[in-house]
Structure formats: C-alpha cells, structure tokens
Amino acid sequence: MPEYVSSLQLAGAAVLTLAGVVWAIVVIRLLRRFRAAALRELPAAHLPFLPPQRQAGPALEKVELTPAEQDAFAGLIRRLGDH
C-alpha cells in the first residue's frame, strides 16, 4: 500500500469500484432481458432488418471427376497425409 494513501481512501476506492461493477452487471442483465422480451412480442413481419428465410436449403452441386482427376486427388491426399 502506498504511503501517501490513507486506509480510508483505499477502502473508498474499493467500494466505488465494486459498486461500479455491480451496477454494470445489473444494467447489462436488464438490457438483455428487456431486449429479449421486446423481440418476442414483435411478429416476424415487423423485423425488416432480418432477411427472408428460405424454406429449403440450396441446391446440391455435384461434379463427376474423370479417372485422371480422381487419381490426382488421391495422390494429393496421400501427400498431405504424409506431412
């Protein structure tokens, strides 16, 4: 403890720091709770910032490899597996 700081000043700083941390935690919890409640009350049509959701996934793409490409790919995998 520094010589020029009294015990009362040190205790006061500790209390103020603790009060600030507790205040921040309470404010964050309240903001999260009220934001979640407000979002639950709004129907999906009132959320223009969300893009429309597709009902199905994207179409699958498939490319057939020639035998030479399959051999080259297998060789690449073997080389990567050796390292």
N, C-alpha and C positions, 0 to 999 in steps of 0.2 A: 504494500500500500504506500503510495507516495506520501512524503512528509507534509506537504502543503495542503493535502485534502483531509478534511475532518471526517470522522466516522459518520456524522450526521449527513454530510454531503454525499458520501459514498452510499449510504443507505437510501437517501432520497433518489439518487440516480438509479439505483437498482429497482426501487419501487416504480418509478416512472417508466423505466424500460419494460418491466413486467406488465404494467398497465397498458402500455402501447401494444405489446404482443397480444395480450388478451383481447383488446379492442379490435385489432386487425383480424384475429381469428373469428370473432363474433360477427364482424361486418361481412367477411367472406362467406361464412355459413348462411347468413341471412340473404345475401345476394343470390347465392346458388339456389336456396330454397324458393325464393320468390320468382326467380327466372324460370325454374323448372315448372312451377305451378302455372305461371303465365303461359308457357309454351304448351302445357297440357290442355289449357282452356281454349286455345285457338284451334279452329279446324284447319286442315291441311290447305284449304283454298286461300287462307289468309296469310300464307307464308310464301310471298313471291320470291324471296331470296333463295329458296330451295328449287333445284331443277326438277322437272317432272321425272318420275321414276318409271323405268320400263318394267313391264310385267315379265318379260323373258330375257334371258341372257343374250349376249352377242352370238352371231352365227359362228359355228366352228369352222376353222380353216384347216385344210389338210392338203399336204403336198406329197405326192409319191416320189421317192428318190430312185434314181437309176441304180443298178448294181454297183457301178463305179463310185457313185456318191456314197452309197452305204458302206463300201469298203474304206473310202477316205474318212468317213465319220468314225468308223470303228477304229481305224488307226489313230485318229486324233484322240479318241477316248483312252486308248491304251497308253499313248504318250503322256497324256495328262495324269493318268493313274500312276505312272512310274515316278512322278515328282513328288 
